[in-house]
Amino acid sequence: MTDLHSPRPPAEPAAGTAALLRVFVDPTQTTQGGNPVPLVLNALGMTAGDMQALAAHHGHESSFVMPADHDDHLCRLRFFVPGHEMEMCGHATVGTLWALRQWGHWCTPATRVQTLSGSVDVEWDEARGRAWVSQPAVATSALTPEQCRSIAAVLRIDPGLPGLHMINANTSRVKTLVRLPHAAVLDALAPDFNAMHGLCEAIGSTGLYPYALSTDGASARQFPKASGYPEDAATGIAAAALWGYLDKTRAIPAGQVYTVRQGMAMGSPSAIQLRPRGHGAGCWLSGDTQWMT
């Protein structure tokens, strides 16, 4: 693996082939972490089936760069997991913009990119050597007591846990936030993965995002509905939904960079950083990226 801010990126991949990144790497950890992203720099000749097959081959969310449809956008991005196409993928967007910067395809302080979920604003952070991407304001919806009991059953936790709280939250896709009393309960989770898809269908969610708060941020895990794998090492849009909910309920300090750590239970420690865009305008999402060897 190259140095985090290496000035010498690997050669650009041939059309239709992928370079490999790790995004949201936790710089405080010595263990290799972050969430892998296969990145296709030139996907113009690929069909949707080709893109999904590449994601299935690598077993991770994959990013595909195509020419933009609008003059004021840098490029158009498509995202696939092994199971389907996604409208938006936070960590793949952060990693893709970082890679485009390393290869010299993006040199301005800010830009915009197209996704199926709409235009995404991007800022380059020269001091930290990384991209910040926008996420819209959060929308939340309550869950019924019966739905909460079903979630507890799939997570195999006591529905009477002190401080347990559940709510659906959405910036780009609906995630179900499940507040747990402390990190030990989070780390010990052993969900019923066979029931995950049916549960998420029933509650209108694309995945469960249990979390525990601490004095220096939050720890979380992500169990997706139908991505083709049972757990995700770092989930940018889920972290953005969590940040939006915590900010909305004034559960975090205003105006500060907030860190959500994920992937520890998988042995792939990740750190997702978020900061406000402005009153009611959502948040900026970022983290460290590395090349994979």
Secondary structure, 3 states (H helix, E strand, C coil): CCCCCCCCCCCCCCCCCEEEEEEEECCCCCCCCCEEEEEECCCCCCCHHHHHHHHHHHCCCEEEEECCCCCCCCEEEEEECCCCEECCCHHHHHHHHHHHHHCCCCCCCEEEEEECCEEEEEEEECCCCEEEEEECCCEEECCCHHHHHHHHHHHCCCCCCCCCEEEEEECCCEEEEEECCCHHHHHCCCCCHHHHHHHHHHHCCCEEEEEEEECCEEEECEEECCCCCCCECCCHHHHHHHHHHHHHCCCCCCCCCEEEEECHHHCCCEEEEEEECCCCCCEEEECEEEECC
